[in-house]
């Protein structure tokens, strides 16, 4: 899935200045540096602990690592040739703002690729998903890219890891677009709805927190079960 998603970013030159937003421990970055010189790659994440784990990986030692927010990137305009983000958008409070930031930091003609989940098709799975984090629709992704000013927006469907065969189930998408000069600027922080990090712990919030935590935990055994079931399916090689 990582290789298929990154193919949409067209990492076709070692000298491409590339930023991986929401890089975490560097799983996607490891795929990026298979094609781009690690010294030209910047990893950005909100978690210092995650970046420390990335720093411990010898292959990523040459990558620049920064603490930062996807919705307020600490880079000047036109700083990069490629923008990559895998498995991070579902945690962004304001995805549209973050996509506008992606457009701002890209040079005209540069490519942005964002890989993220799609809403599950089953009713129970969708309830679990919605209780856990953001699962945008395909139309949402396209709208955010086009609203930011990206041209030639393309959507690559990624099958579920447990799909019995190719095309058996849309699990996620890799959306890519080319930066232009017509991108609308991201709104200033004064125009954005502030996050309530200091929101009091009411009973309602506690219930939502518990439900979301449980939903997230359930995705792990459910995913393992479905993967094992797919491997045991007739005609499926292990």
PEWO-V80558 format. One record per residue. RES is the residue in one letter. SS is DSSP state (H for helix, E for strand, - for the rest). PHI is phi as a letter, one per 20 degrees, with the letter a starting at -180 (NA if undefined). OMEGA is omega in whole degrees, 0 to 359 (* if undefined). Layout:
BEGIN
[[RES | SS | PHI | OMEGA] [RES | SS | PHI | OMEGA]]
END
This chain:
BEGIN
[[X | - | NA | 180] [X | H | f | 182] [X | H | f | 181] [X | H | f | 179] [X | H | f | 183] [X | H | f | 177] [X | H | f | 180] [X | - | f | 180] [X | - | e | 178] [X | - | l | 178] [X | - | e | 192] [X | - | d | 179] [X | - | b | 181] [X | - | f | 186] [X | - | e | 180] [X | - | f | 173] [X | - | f | 190] [X | E | c | 175] [X | E | d | 176] [X | E | d | 185] [X | E | e | 188] [X | - | m | 188] [X | - | f | 179] [X | - | l | 182] [X | - | e | 173] [X | - | n | 181] [X | H | f | 178] [X | H | f | 181] [X | H | f | 178] [X | H | g | 176] [X | H | f | 180] [X | H | f | 185] [X | - | f | 170] [X | - | f | 183] [X | - | c | 185] [X | - | d | 177] [X | - | g | 184] [X | H | g | 180] [X | H | f | 178] [X | H | e | 185] [X | E | d | 176] [X | E | d | 177] [X | E | d | 179] [X | E | c | 178] [X | E | b | 178] [X | - | e | 186] [X | - | d | 177] [X | H | f | 180] [X | H | f | 178] [X | H | f | 180] [X | H | f | 176] [X | H | f | 177] [X | H | f | 177] [X | H | f | 181] [X | H | f | 181] [X | - | f | 179] [X | - | e | 184] [X | H | g | 183] [X | H | f | 183] [X | H | d | 185] [X | - | g | 183] [X | - | e | 180] [X | - | f | 174] [X | E | f | 183] [X | E | c | 183] [X | E | c | 168] [X | E | f | 180] [X | - | a | 185] [X | E | d | 180] [X | - | f | 183] [X | - | e | 180] [X | E | b | 187] [X | - | f | 183] [X | - | e | 182] [X | - | c | 175] [X | - | f | 175] [X | - | f | 173] [X | - | l | 185] [X | - | e | 189] [X | E | c | 173] [X | E | e | 181] [X | E | c | 175] [X | E | c | 181] [X | E | c | 173] [X | E | b | 183] [X | E | c | 175] [X | - | m | 180] [X | - | c | 187] [X | H | g | 182] [X | H | f | 179] [X | H | d | 183] [X | - | e | 177] [X | - | f | 184] [X | - | c | 183] [X | H | g | 182] [X | H | f | 178] [X | H | f | 181] [X | H | f | 179] [X | H | f | 176] [X | H | f | 176] [X | H | f | 177] [X | H | g | 180] [X | H | f | 182] [X | H | f | 186] [X | H | e | 178] [X | E | e | 172] [X | E | f | 177] [X | E | g | 184] [X | E | n | 178] [X | E | f | 183] [X | E | d | 170] [X | E | d | 175] [X | E | c | 177] [X | E | c | 177] [X | E | d | 181] [X | E | b | 185] [X | E | f | 170] [X | - | d | 177] [X | - | f | 176] [X | - | f | 182] [X | - | e | 181] [X | - | f | 183] [X | H | f | 181] [X | H | f | 179] [X | H | f | 180] [X | H | f | 178] [X | H | f | 179] [X | H | f | 181] [X | H | f | 183] [X | H | f | 179] [X | H | f | 187] [X | H | e | 184] [X | - | a | 184] [X | - | e | 174] [X | - | c | 184] [X | - | f | 174] [X | - | e | 176] [X | H | g | 180] [X | H | f | 178] [X | H | f | 181] [X | H | g | 183] [X | H | f | 180] [X | H | f | 182] [X | H | f | 180] [X | H | f | 182] [X | H | f | 179] [X | H | f | 180] [X | H | f | 180] [X | - | o | 180] [X | - | f | 176] [X | E | d | 177] [X | E | l | 182] [X | E | f | 182] [X | E | c | 182] [X | E | c | 178] [X | E | d | 181] [X | E | e | 178] [X | E | d | 181] [X | E | f | 176] [X | - | f | 179] [X | - | g | 182] [X | - | d | 180] [X | - | f | 182] [X | - | f | 179] [X | - | b | 181] [X | - | g | 180] [X | - | n | 184] [X | - | f | 180] [X | - | a | 178] [X | E | f | 185] [X | E | d | 183] [X | E | b | 177] [X | E | c | 168] [X | E | d | 183] [X | E | d | 182] [X | E | c | 177] [X | E | b | 182] [X | E | d | 182] [X | - | f | 179] [X | - | c | 176] [X | - | e | 188] [X | - | d | 183] [X | - | f | 176] [X | - | f | 181] [X | - | f | 175] [X | - | f | 179] [X | - | f | 178] [X | - | f | 181] [X | - | f | 180] [X | - | f | 180] [X | - | e | 183] [X | - | e | 176] [X | - | f | 184] [X | - | f | 175] [X | - | f | 181] [X | - | d | 179] [X | - | f | 182] [X | - | e | 181] [X | - | g | 182] [X | - | f | 181] [X | - | e | 176] [X | - | e | 178] [X | H | g | 180] [X | H | f | 180] [X | H | f | 178] [X | H | f | 179] [X | H | f | 179] [X | H | f | 179] [X | H | f | 180] [X | H | f | 180] [X | H | f | 179] [X | H | f | 178] [X | H | f | 179] [X | H | f | 179] [X | H | f | 179] [X | H | f | 179] [X | H | f | 181] [X | H | f | 181] [X | H | f | 182] [X | H | f | 179] [X | H | f | 178] [X | H | f | 179] [X | H | f | 178] [X | H | f | 180] [X | H | f | 182] [X | H | f | 177] [X | H | f | 179] [X | H | f | 179] [X | H | f | 179] [X | H | f | 180] [X | H | f | 180] [X | - | e | 181] [X | - | f | 180] [X | - | g | 178] [X | - | n | 180] [X | - | e | 179] [X | - | f | 182] [X | - | f | *]]
END
